[in-house]
Amino acid sequence: MANLTDNQKLAAPRRGWSPGSRRNTINGLIFASPWLVGLSAFWIYPILASIYYSFTEFNAIQSPHWVGLANYIELFSKDDRFWTAVYNTFYFAGLSIPLAVITAFGLALLLNAKVKGQVIYRTVYFLPVLVPEVALALVWVYLFTPATGLVNRPFDWIGVKGPCWLTCEAWSRPTLVLLALWIIGQQIVLYLAGLQDVPQDLYDAADVDGAIYCRNSETSPCDHDPVIFFHLITSVIGALQFFTIPYVMTGGTGFPSDSLLLYSILLYKNAFQYFRMATLRPWPGCSLSSP
């Protein structure tokens, strides 16, 4: 085999990292190390630990004892409150998320209009987001108490019995969905940013063409797919993690008749109230059906 010429040697690909690439990689890892440590300690390790503990009997005090699939078998076949919590969670997510997307986009269209007092209207719709969740839950309970709540006052004036809202199973879930629609200020701001990103030239061209404002291509939901998709993903995550407001409203009991018992509340009660970190077997002094 003939020896390589000088040009062929220069054209041959260089194997391995160059000193500059290696130095840049090391520097990048050093700068990213705080985030990598936090990701490993507060996200990756808890997830892996949770998967391991789910196959054990563990109360956060004693050493975990391996039980295999016993916890999952008991969870899916014997714990009725688990299925109730799952149903309530998906009921809340299935109604609140589509309504939030439609309502937030519609309000963003209205707030994007050039009207007098536009800043005031935008501030009013965003104010509920600034209220702490505990205070928001207490205000909501005060407003929707059937006997003394302000929401039922108009029904009393006309001599009609108002809904039972948070005190009966038929109305408690829809009331929680209404609350979720009351705190969509952040989503409205998100859609407003998307609408204001549309160049004014497109609106002027649409006006010249005689296009209707709400139906032209510049303001249709189809042209804001990235914003809607982002809102949809974050709403699903938020609905599955919805905890503080229903917990404060019901005291963690899921009243009435477990209709407001979301899966996040059940998970919290099992872990930090009954210390059943990875087992469904009740510890002395508590039961699976205890409030």
Secondary structure, DSSP 4 states (H G I P E B T S, - for coil): -PPPPHHHHHHSPPPS--HHHHHHHHHHHHHHHHHHHHHIIIIIHHHHHHHHHTTEE--SSSPPEE-TTHHHHHHHHH-HHHHHHHHHHHHHHHHHHHHHHHHHHHHHHHHTS--TTHHHHHHHHHHHHHS-HHHHHHHHHHHT-TTT-GGGHHHHHTT-PPP-GGGSHHHHHHHHHHHHHHT-HHHHHHHHHHHHTS-HHHHHHHHHHT--TTTSTTTSGGGGHHHHHHHHHHHHHHHHT--HHHHHHHTTS--STTTT--HHHHHHIIIIIS--SS--SPPTT--TT--
